[in-house]
Amino acid sequence: MRITETFNGNWTFRYGFEPAYVHVLQTGETVRLPHSAVELPYNYFDETDYQKPFTYQKVFDWRPDFEGREVSLIFDAAMADSVVYLNGEEIVAHKDGYTPFEARLTPHLKRGQNLITVKIDGSENPEIPPFGGQIDYLCYAGIYRDVWLKVTSPVSIANVKIETPDALAEQKTVTARVFFANPRALANSGTLDAKIRRRGGGDVAATSVEVDGNEATLTFTDLTGIDLWNIDDPVLYALSLKLSTEHGDDVLTQRFGFRTALFTPDGFLLNGKPLKLRGLNRHQAWPHTGYAMGRRAQEKDADILKYELACNIVRTSHYPQSNWFIERCDEIGLLCFEEIPGWQHIGGEAWQKESIENVRRMIERDWNHPSIVIWGVRINESQDSHAFYAETNRLARALDATRQTGGVRFITNSELLEDVYTMNDFILGNEELPGNNRGRVVLRDRVETTGITRPIPYMITEYNGHMYPTKRFDQEQRQAEHVTRHLLILDAVAGDGNISGSTGWCMFDYNTHKDFGAGDRICYHGVLDMYRIPKFAAYAYASQGDPKDGVVLQPVTFWARGERNMGGVLPLIVLTNCDYVDVTFGEWPAKRIYPDRETYPHLPHAPVVLDLRNVTPEEFGTWGRVWREGTFTGYVDGKAVKTVTLPADPVPARLEVAPDDTKLRAAEKDAVRVVVRVLDQCGNLLPYFEEPVTLSLVGPGRIIGPADHTLKGGATGFWIEAGDEAGTLDLTVTSRRFETQTVTFIIN
């Protein structure tokens, strides 16, 4: 039977590469994958530090279960120009930094010890997408995803494409096109057995076919009692395959779901029902480690989008992302818009050939994921290129006719070769438009933008972002404007039946090249910071969720009369999914304020806005009067469900150390986030507390990044990474003002 096991441990890493390295194990640092060749500072660094060659090596022993079988390594991804050698022989080269590749070891394996050498060149090679122009993100060098050892029969299952052509019918069908790997060109007649199983166990159907060749097709018909995959109940099934030939048996299990997804001129339909798409764009990056984070961190980002930000879709900007992330989207019901690598630039013939192969690799890797509803087959924000994009669309449709294609652009009147016109609309913030800085011109007319008068599927794939970069510790008024800009777009999209939905720019701040961002190598475009700590704008999204899934009540204020330019806190936005809010200022009687449907008529949950329409300046402490405590109580179905109290005189009361979890896995490069906040006497973040804290860790693990942190906007974050041994980790956080905090992590 097939063996698939992790191959991440005990690699030797060395800066630089020489041809002679492939013959002898070099001295270097012992590392575990996923690994970043260079761990960068939080900001103010030189990104050329990783734009050079590096060497990874590993010695492993020949095993008896290799005898007569196919042995290979599966690299989930490595950045960017990779060459793999076995015992001095080059066996595979791969130029795509975002998709898997397989290194077949069989012909060059020897009994005894074997030496794997991987050359990783982090240089921005102009013949490899996304390189050749300027890029507004970093492509961190290293073997930054998992590597797996795969041992199979000489004839094995290479891939399977599962389709559910009549998912909405009462009696359903499954077809599976199964591809075989047969590198020795052996006779491979035999039997392919297949079962469909439910989540949690229990067979749905079984079938068997005779095989004679390198491909076979299975069909299951008249399936009943099948549950659909949807965002509220993402039911998954598993197709289990067993190939039996004279050369041995091979098995493979692939998850899938029954669902339909269709972009139409009248909006997006999931399982035939309208669904307004609301989401954000995501980079696969973290402070210090860049791309190199393991399963937990990937899954956590999906959870944040779904459960903390109430999004129903994510765009994987601007490249295919970790399989752990996509699988988590399948599990929790988060839709995905996945696209090929690139940013504005289209290279020459070799570059375009590689980009077309990126389409193939992306689709063949991910075509069974029910969460993915559209393929992005155009380089983000590039100019038109008829022949190039005709081919990317042709290939995508040939590989997967079950999903539509999209191509993200920001130019108007662009040639539409895709099925869906996907547009980055940054018109909000363009001061050349009359009234735009007042927040009234927020989206361009679809016909004006596309130049196409006939009805077409249309989606907004980016907005805001660089038009109004905002730091989590910026002045209150700027943050309130940041919130307003996101609310205005969300409302406009919600109210336009011709727009399928939108993905805002972007989920969190990210490191970038010197040519972009705030000059410190950070683009502050996110609704979260790089530690995934929310800015006020995050609650513009969170508040659109159903209160049964979590009540949101977030005043967009630091509650200080002198924080704003003219003093006071009006107008005051309260982001909430409550029916109404009672507001009390000091000794004044409570005032009941309802959502602002006048300004935001289309949002599922409009914010409560306190302004001169419903309160007077005297009620909220004009300049020179005594500042009072504020209390906000949200009501759902007539019941008080949440109260937020903002003290008139906030003081540092507590240092909060909050890990996402305290249980970690050994020998998996498992990392858990920890957020440190300073809170006032009512439990609110102190936004301008910026003193240092010192971190120390005892046990088999490490703190990713520095041990000394200066709080930014009253908070900071970091990740604790487990080592190879089981045991306990004791994290200590010390500061000048507070008692020392200790958190114990258990590593199993």
Secondary structure, 3 states (H helix, E strand, C coil): CCEEEECCCCEEEEECCCHHHHHCCCCCEEECCCCCCCCCCCCCCCHHHHCCEEEEEEEEECCHHHCCCEEEEEECCCECEEEEEECCEEEEEECCCCCCEEEECHHHCCCCEEEEEEEEECCCCCCCCCCCCCCCCCCCCECCCCEEEEEECCCEEEEEEEECCCCCCCCEEEEEEEEEECCCCCCCCEEEEEEEEECCCCEEEEEEEEECCCEEEEEEEEECCCCCECCCCECCEEEEEEEEECCEEEEEEEEECCCCEEEECCEEEECCEECCEEEEECCCCECCCECCCCHHHHHHHHHHHHHHCCCCEEEECCCCCCHHHHHHHHHHCCEEEEECCCCCCCCCHHHHHHHHHHHHHHHHHHCCCCCEEEEECCCCCCCCCHHHHHHHHHHHHHHCCCCEEEEEECCCCCCCCCCEEEEECCCCCCCCCCCHHHCCCCCCCHHHHHCCCCCCCEEEEECEHHHCCCCCCCCHHHHHHHHHHHHHHHHHHHCCCCCCEEEEECCECEECCCCCCCCCCEECCCCECCCCCECCCHHHHHCCCCHHHCCCEEECCCCCCCCCCCCCCCCEEEEECCCEEEEEECCCCCEEECECCCCCCCCCCCCEEECCCCCCHHHHCCCCCCCCCEEEEEEECCEEEEEEEECCCCCCCEEEEEECCCEECCCCCCEEEEEEEEECCCCCECCCCCCEEEEEEECCEEEECCCEEECECCEEEEEEEECCCCEEEEEEEEECCCCCEEEEEEEC
